[in-house]
Amino acid sequence: MAKTPKTNNELKQEDQQDKEQDKEQRDVFLPAAELEGELAVDVYQTPTEIVIQSPIAGVDENDIDISLEGDMITIRGKRAQEQTVDEKDFFYQECYWGSFSRTVSLPTSEVDIDKAQAVMKNSILTIRIPKIDKKRSKKLKIQSAP
């Protein structure tokens, strides 16, 4: 017996049921604090610096907070949805809206966080953290105490 092809409405209804089931499972198994989005990042080094890059489309650079502490860097922000759409009207909802963060352990603690710089260009956040030159040397002159 041949199967009858499903109509668009049937496909939409099945997709909606799948989305609702996924949402129910997320709500049951993940506490609200863990529903925050996580950024994708690339972390690499050059001879002189550690570089972190992350695509952050749709977020104003003033809405991004970057903090460096020891050998950890944290990027936080919020992507605001400009229009409200009823969940039942979505065919697909893959974009993440809301708060996001990512904490990355730097591959070395020998970085100069005071000289770190962050630039946003074409929705790509690039953070450059200079490495401390271990070979650098300095002679100290002993001063007489007053």
Buried (B, 14 or more C-beta within 10 A) or exposed (E): EEEEEEEEEEEBEEEBEEBEEEEEEEEEEEEEEEEBBEBEBEBEBEEEBBEBBBEBEEBEEEEBEBEBEEBEBEBBBBBEEEEEEEEEEEEEEEEBEEEBBBEBEBEEEEBEBEEBEBEBEEEEBBBBBBBEEEEEEEEEEEEEEE
